[in-house]
């Protein structure tokens, strides 16, 4: 009997731990870190100090985890309606709203204090601003009120490059702002295809994502234009940083494929065929990861 009770308590602890981990949306955190490290490498023009790199990654992860957790608490009513999110811990009741909010708030506060103590006040302040923009600006104000929610709300997801740059240099220059712009412009053609795929979910939840309130052809046009703007911004990094041939070639090739996928989605839409939006959604992740890999490789190999 004792062994059975012990096993039961162990399963409960594991289930609770997994629920809190799910609350932080770790896959989103991974994507944010993919952009942070290359920005730090570029800022250092080589390998950044290991202690600063690790401190920034820890602080950035805590900030993203805290913001994501509070987003999950606030959006639990929406998540309950949407099939894609109906199994999240706030919906199933594995975590109470009070516990979830306290958890997210604690992680957020810890991230700012951690970055202030281990990097500098600018990086810490940027992390605090990113959390505020995501939780208050996007989650509480924009998401339920405007079809441009992901455009302006997505700005919070661009802050990791600024935080990483600030952690290394202690200031901001034009280069991190160009990296910020790349991610800012990339967010709509990344997220709108997902919204196309789950349009009914967002519609039933009352979230006015662009694919819910606009015709598919208009959405496809916007995706193409934002994709083109993303590629242009990525090429602007070449003279601003400046970057060498490794990044330059990568930006051109990756950008061409990105634009090609966006164009194909638009063409399928105009032909009345299945737009296959998840194809562009998955490629957009690959595009950003490879582009920022090139951001890191270029200064490492070319100096």
C-alpha atoms as one frame of an Amber mdcrd trajectory, in Angstrom:
protein
   0.000   0.000   0.000   2.803   2.400   0.917   4.560   1.764  -2.385   1.299
   2.386  -4.267   0.773   5.714  -2.471   4.371   6.694  -3.169   3.973   5.911
  -6.853   0.739   7.883  -6.964   2.365  10.930  -5.374   5.263  10.669  -7.806
   2.879  10.606 -10.785   1.075  13.635  -9.370   4.340  15.564  -8.970   5.404
  14.675 -12.503   2.014  15.686 -13.871   2.142  19.014 -12.042   5.689  19.704
 -13.233   4.704  18.961 -16.832   1.650  21.211 -16.499   3.745  24.186 -15.352
   6.260  23.512 -18.117   3.445  23.464 -20.698   2.184  26.752 -19.278   5.437
  28.444 -20.352   5.048  27.318 -24.019   8.610  25.993 -24.371   8.471  25.731
 -28.179   8.016  29.501 -28.409  10.949  29.986 -26.037  13.144  27.844 -28.305
  12.374  30.080 -31.269  13.199  33.208 -29.266  16.563  31.785 -28.219  17.352
  30.953 -31.849  17.448  34.690 -32.535  19.174  35.733 -29.302  22.419  33.797
 -29.685  23.223  34.980 -33.236  22.547  38.578 -32.214  25.070  38.176 -29.392
  27.642  36.588 -31.708  27.237  39.453 -34.159  27.509  42.021 -31.373  30.743
  40.424 -30.176  31.989  39.820 -33.734  32.908  36.347 -32.567  32.154  34.109
 -29.627  30.654  36.146 -26.784  31.844  35.569 -23.207  30.346  32.288 -22.035
  29.118  33.680 -18.716  27.290  36.541 -20.458  25.831  34.188 -23.048  24.494
  31.778 -20.438  23.209  34.564 -18.197  21.327  36.144 -21.105  19.825  32.856
 -22.238  18.662  32.079 -18.701  17.212  35.553 -18.242  15.570  35.525 -21.663
  14.064  32.100 -21.036  12.656  33.232 -17.684  11.174  36.359 -19.266   9.528
  34.430 -22.105   8.298  31.726 -19.736   6.783  34.301 -17.400   5.063  36.234
 -20.183   3.770  33.055 -21.822   2.416  31.808 -18.509   0.459  34.996 -17.863
  -0.791  34.885 -21.447  -2.049  31.347 -20.849  -3.893  32.427 -17.706  -5.551
  35.427 -19.335  -6.498  33.530 -22.512  -7.893  30.441 -20.795 -11.433  31.260
 -21.960 -10.297  31.466 -25.579  -8.156  28.352 -25.294 -11.130  26.390 -23.956
 -13.109  27.083 -27.134 -10.343  26.333 -29.636  -9.614  22.695 -30.428  -5.905
  23.407 -30.929  -5.521  24.710 -27.360  -8.240  22.852 -25.466  -5.739  20.586
 -23.694  -3.645  23.382 -22.196  -3.226  23.177 -18.389  -5.252  26.307 -17.642
  -8.193  24.823 -19.565  -8.052  21.377 -18.010  -7.774  22.815 -14.513  -4.426
  21.229 -13.687  -3.277  24.702 -12.599  -5.504  27.313 -10.965  -5.611  30.853
 -12.370  -4.149  32.284  -9.169  -1.271  29.794  -9.171  -0.624  30.325 -12.860
  -0.557  34.096 -12.534   1.702  33.949  -9.482   4.032  31.576 -11.337   4.209
  33.837 -14.396   4.679  36.984 -12.319   7.472  35.393 -10.297   9.317  34.222
 -13.404   8.963  37.658 -14.998  10.268  39.495 -11.964  13.097  37.005 -11.553
  14.133  37.471 -15.185  14.490  41.224 -14.827  16.420  40.977 -11.554  18.623
  38.218 -12.964  19.535  40.190 -16.085  20.194  43.325 -14.048  22.598  41.440
 -11.782  24.335  39.325 -14.431  24.375  41.553 -17.538  23.320  45.209 -17.344
  20.360  47.466 -16.637  19.618  48.076 -20.336  19.145  44.363 -21.033  17.015
  44.021 -17.900  14.886  47.016 -18.822  14.323  45.690 -22.348  13.222  42.345
 -20.913  10.745  44.097 -18.625   9.388  46.124 -21.533   9.011  43.003 -23.676
   7.021  41.275 -20.934   4.762  44.311 -20.540   4.134  44.602 -24.281   3.278
  40.925 -24.628   1.075  40.565 -21.556  -0.629  43.955 -21.517  -0.201  45.308
 -25.042  -0.874  42.131 -26.997  -2.743  39.731 -24.701  -4.989  42.162 -22.813
  -5.503  44.970 -25.337  -4.822  44.053 -28.961  -5.568  40.364 -29.378  -9.329
  40.586 -28.900  -9.848  44.007 -30.478  -8.074  44.306 -33.826  -7.178  42.203
 -36.853  -3.718  43.790 -36.683  -3.154  42.206 -33.272  -0.292  39.974 -34.341
   1.406  42.767 -36.302   1.852  45.135 -33.382   1.592  42.575 -30.611   4.310
  40.547 -32.268   6.800  43.314 -31.523   7.358  41.759 -28.091   8.819  38.696
 -29.790  11.453  40.873 -31.469  13.030  42.025 -28.205  15.390  39.055 -27.679
  17.777  40.426 -30.331  17.832  43.782 -28.547  18.358  42.120 -25.170  21.165
  39.945 -26.504  22.880  42.893 -28.176  22.537  45.071 -25.086  23.925  42.314
 -22.862  27.123  42.290 -24.930  27.614  45.955 -25.770  25.652  47.847 -23.124
  23.981  49.971 -25.818  21.893  49.697 -28.985  22.945  50.609 -32.526  21.283
  50.377 -35.935  22.255  46.714 -36.374  20.046  45.221 -33.623  17.170  47.407
 -34.795  17.477  45.937 -38.293  17.378  42.453 -36.742  14.327  43.606 -34.762
  12.696  44.761 -38.011  13.360  41.438 -39.724  11.503  39.533 -36.997   8.764
  42.184 -36.795   8.013  41.905 -40.525   8.396  38.108 -40.487   5.763  37.608
 -37.779   2.620  38.192 -39.924   3.604  35.817 -42.770   4.562  33.306 -40.079
   1.402  33.562 -38.000  -1.297  34.329 -40.556  -0.894  30.977 -42.350  -1.472
  29.277 -38.993  -4.522  31.481 -38.505  -5.766  30.437 -41.947  -5.470  26.796
 -40.966  -7.354  27.342 -37.704  -9.686  30.103 -38.907 -12.788  28.385 -37.544
 -11.160  28.014 -34.132 -10.323  31.714 -33.923 -13.751  32.634 -35.266 -15.591
  30.547 -32.666 -13.418  32.073 -29.939 -14.201  35.591 -31.125 -10.579  36.472
 -31.865 -10.469  38.851 -34.865  -7.379  37.459 -36.551  -7.020  38.808 -40.097
  -8.048  35.489 -41.742 -11.249  35.567 -39.668 -12.376  39.057 -40.693 -10.934
  39.318 -44.223 -11.194  37.322 -47.437  -8.541  34.686 -48.004  -7.302  36.491
 -51.117  -6.641  39.640 -49.087  -4.830  37.633 -46.430  -2.688  35.969 -49.102
  -1.808  39.370 -50.557  -0.786  40.664 -47.129   1.312  37.570 -46.488   3.156
  38.087 -49.781   3.825  41.783 -49.139   5.051  41.181 -45.596   7.276  38.362
 -46.866   8.807  40.710 -49.432   9.346  43.347 -46.740  11.018  40.729 -44.526
  13.469  39.792 -47.269  14.268  43.454 -47.978  14.938  44.050 -44.276  17.193
  40.986 -44.141  19.237  42.368 -47.049  19.470  45.771 -45.355  21.592  44.099
 -42.680  24.397  43.581 -45.226  25.488  47.241 -45.427  24.368  48.192 -41.906
  26.188  45.483 -39.893  28.158  45.055 -42.241  27.886  41.389 -43.221  30.097
  39.205 -45.405  29.358  36.900 -48.315  28.139  33.985 -46.172  25.210  35.924
 -44.774  24.610  37.818 -48.014  24.272  34.668 -50.107  22.174  32.973 -47.427
  19.802  35.943 -47.185  19.294  35.989 -50.957  18.727  32.229 -51.309  16.550
  31.838 -48.226  14.630  34.977 -49.122  13.949  33.691 -52.616  12.501  30.458
 -51.244  10.460  32.338 -48.643   9.029  34.643 -51.295   8.389  31.679 -53.577
   6.368  29.884 -50.914   4.369  33.031 -50.151   3.686  33.520 -53.864   2.562
  29.905 -54.273   0.126  30.305 -51.371  -1.269  33.407 -53.047  -1.527  31.656
 -56.421  -3.309  28.645 -54.932  -5.712  30.988 -53.147  -6.533  32.918 -56.310
  -7.063  29.661 -58.197  -9.629  28.582 -55.613  -7.475  25.656 -54.494  -6.424
  24.610 -51.019  -3.904  27.312 -49.972  -1.972  24.737 -47.897  -1.037  27.407
 -45.345   0.868  25.088 -43.008   3.475  24.608 -45.721   4.422  28.296 -45.452
   4.034  28.262 -41.667   6.597  25.480 -41.250   8.940  26.965 -43.841   8.807
  30.358 -42.144  10.277  28.777 -39.004  13.020  27.128 -41.046  13.685  30.407
 -42.847  14.175  32.407 -39.651  16.313  29.723 -38.010  18.629  29.402 -41.032
  18.820  33.156 -41.570  19.915  33.754 -37.991  22.304  30.825 -38.212  23.931
  32.716 -41.066  23.969  35.844 -38.872  26.086  33.878 -36.371  28.310  31.985
 -38.827  29.293  35.038 -40.877  31.204  36.920 -38.122  32.599  33.682 -36.696
  34.242  32.690 -39.979  34.851  36.069 -41.607  35.393  38.230 -38.525
